[in-house]
């Protein structure tokens, strides 16, 4: 049975803020354009996870009347706090001493998943065809090497790679231009960056892992509109990270933690650092007596301007976090992702009917406020390679005194998978037991994600060398996949006194951390069958 094909003017891969902004802007500029958008989740928003304190700058450009369109943007930031945490104490830092880039006047506390659902409604009203549950698994090329579209995942393949009775071949979606908007570490974007050498001359990309829980808290502990960030404990001086706590509507608190994936100690468990963080008195007092109702985790892109690849190639564009437009000092990427999508749409409209030369996307991007933002922010993340204290001091000088205009650019020297030290050279970390009140194990956390995958399908976490986890990674690094995965996917089990590497792929919440942090780059994340993965609600 052969694959069917469908032809469009523009095919967009990914239903996050950048992909949806691209789709909306395209139809605003040319209502006759045929535009389709593929989303691997069961519905728009089901794989979206973000803090999120939202800056409306790009939305103001895209939909100036958004306040009249029943958008889910309701809770304006009314109060800000910043704490430095010790093990039991905390020091409040005056927010007026923070760099302007870290202040949130006129921003909103939102669910990005719900914003994307609303943006999808606006896109469909304009005539965009949206196909949720159809993961793009393969890039298709013309004879001249240019991108001509994508193919969706075959359905109905068993664990051994055989066709089941329910087999349905994937569909080819062909476009004059294909826009890749998959989010951080998009598996097709990763292939394009390698194939077209888009990162030539750029620094290695940098990543973090972000955790988020939603808590329903007691009314006395809830301050709607309050935004709080922390630095310090439980991480040591040499590990990059920090927390957020956003008081949303309906007595809900969005609680999260971000840890840079350039950490050195293979014994570190990002998940357990997040759980331990919640036991700090400054945090515990807010969530005590409350109920955890949601959990999720997702990699985020932190490299900034010096790691940003070329974003165009023959027949295709990269937008948003598929390229790396997140502003790390702001801890925000939604507004920059949306603006990159707007610029992509404008570029396509200018070129689609003639020569399809998309190279002016780069020039338009460099002339935009996104580029200016990223340029001003470029030195913050690499400065923390010197440690927390020196990083804070440098950031103050760079951002407050010089407004991001220092006459040099710091470099990212290593990719995240290169930073781990051998296990026998680093101290072991003892994490406290979970109390099932404030702290929880991975199993109960994954349950809250609603994650589900068809059991009888090929494992979507591919090992280039199936022997390497035991023969090398366990021996040298105590197999860190057991700890860096936030969903308990990877285990080392003993069978007849022989170590065995086990992949519980049905637990995968599509965070992409393994694809990033595995020291030998031995794990590759590919798309599972359609609709598989988490089913996030208000994340």
Residue, then its C-alpha position, 0 to 999 in steps of 0.5 A: x500500500x503506497x502513501x497518499x500525498x496532499x499538496x499545500x502552499x505551506x506545510x507547518x510542523x508543530x502547533x506551538x506558539x511559533x507554528x500557530x503565529x506563522x499560520x495566522x500571519x500567512x492567512x492574514x497576508x493572503x487568504x487564498x494561500x493553502x496552509x496546513x499545520x501538523x501536530x503530533x499531540x492528540x490535540x493542540x496544547x497537549x504537549x505544551x509545557x511552559x511557566x508561563x509569564x507571557x509578554x504580549x509584544x508579538x501577540x499585539x502585532x499578530x492580533x491587535x484586538x486579542x483582548x476582545x477575542x475571549x483570549x485566555x490571557x487574564x491574570x496580570x502580574x501585580x507583584x514580584x519577588x526574588x529570593x536567594x535560598x540557603x538550605x533553610x533561610x532565604x534572602x529577599x532581593x529588591x526587584x528594583x535592583x533586578x535588570x529590566x529584562x527580568x522584570x515583568x511589568x505589564x506581563x501576564x501569568x498564563x497557561x501556554x497550552x491554553x493560549x495555543x488552543x485559542x491561537x489554533x481557533x483563530x487560525x482555523x477561523x482564517x482557514x488553516x487546516x490543523x491536523x492533530x495526532x499526525x506526527x511528521x516523522x520524515x523529511x522529503x526532498x526534491x531531486x535538487x536537495x531542497x525540502x519538499x515536505x514531510x511524511x507522517x508516521x506509519x500507523x499499525x507497526x508492531x514492536x518487531x517492525x511488522x505491519x499489523x492488521x490495523x496498518x495505515x501508511x503515512x501521508x506525504x504533505x508537500x509544500x512549496x515551503x515547509x516551516x519547522x516549528x517543533x519546539x526545543x530539540x525538534x527531531x526533524x529540525x535536528x536533522x535539517x541543522x545537520x544536513x544543511x550544516x546550519x550551525x557552522x561557525x556557531x557555538x554548541x547549543x545549550x539546553x536546560x530541563x524545566x519541571x512544572x507542577x500545578x498546585x491548588x493551594x489554600x486561599x490564605x496562601x494564594x496571591x493572584x498575580x504574584x510572580x516569584x523566582x529563586x536562585x541558590x539552594x538546592x543547587x551548588x554554586x557550579x550548577x546553573x538553575x533556579x525556580x519560578x512560582x506564579x500565582x494564577x487564577x482559581x487558587x492555582x500556583x504554577x511551581x517549577x524549576x529549571x536546571x542547565x543540562x551542562x551540569x557536571x555531576x552524573x549523580x545529580x538527579x534534576x527531578x529530585x533537585x526539584x522535589x527537594x527544592x519544594x521542602x524549603x520553608x519559603x516554598x513549603x509554606x505556600x503549598x502546605x495544605x494544598x494539592x498537586x494536580x499536574x506535573x510535566x517536564x520539557x527541555x528548553x533551549x538556552x544557547x541564545x544568539x551565539x548558538x542560533x543556527x542559520x534559520x533558512x535552507x532551500x524550501x524550508x524555514x526554522x522558527x521558534x525553539x526549533x532554532x533557539x529563539x528563547x531569551x534566557x535572562x527573561x526566562x521567556x521564549x513564547x513572544x520571540x517564537x511568535x515573532x519569528x513565525x510572523x517574520x517567517x510568514x512575511x518572508x514566505x509571502x514575499x517569495x513564494x510566488x517567484x523564486x522561493x528564495x528564503x534567504x531574506x528571512x535571516x536579514x528580516x530576523x536580524x532587523x527585528x526586535x527579537x534579534x536586538x533582544x537576543x543580542x542584549x541577552x547573549x552574555x548572561x548564560x555563558x557567564x554562569x559557567x564561572x559559577x553562580x556568584x560570578x555569574x550574578x555579578x557579571x550579569x549585573x554589570x552587563x545588564x544593568x550598567x551596560x544594558x547588554x551592550x558590552x563590546x564582546x561576546x562570551x562563548x559556549x565552549x562545550x555541548x551539554x553531553x560533553x560536560x559530565x565528569x566520571x562518576x568516581x570523581x564526583x560526590x554522590x548525592x543522597x536525596x530524601x525519601x518522598x513524603x507523598x505530601x510535598x514530594x512525590x516519586x516519578x511514577x505518581x508524577x508521570x500518572x499526572x501527565x496522562x501519558x499513554x503510548x500504544x504498547x505494541x509499537x517500535x520503541x521510539x528511543x533508539x540506541x545507536x549501540x545497544x551495548x554501550x549503556x552497560x559496557x561504557x556509560x554505566x561503568x564510567x558515569x553510573x548510567x545517568x539516564x536513570x537520573x536525568x530522565x524525569x519520567x523513569x524511562x531508563x533503568x538498569x536492572x539485574x538479571x542473573x547477576x547481569x546488568x541490563x539496560x531497560x527502556x520503559x518507552x511507554x513512560x516517555x513524556x517527550x521532554x528530549x533530555x535523553x537526546x541531549x544529555x546522553x554522553x555518547x549521543x547514543x540515544x535518538x528520540x524519534x516520533x512514536x505513533x500518532x497521539x502518543x505522549x503526555x496529555x497536558x491540560x493547563x500546562 
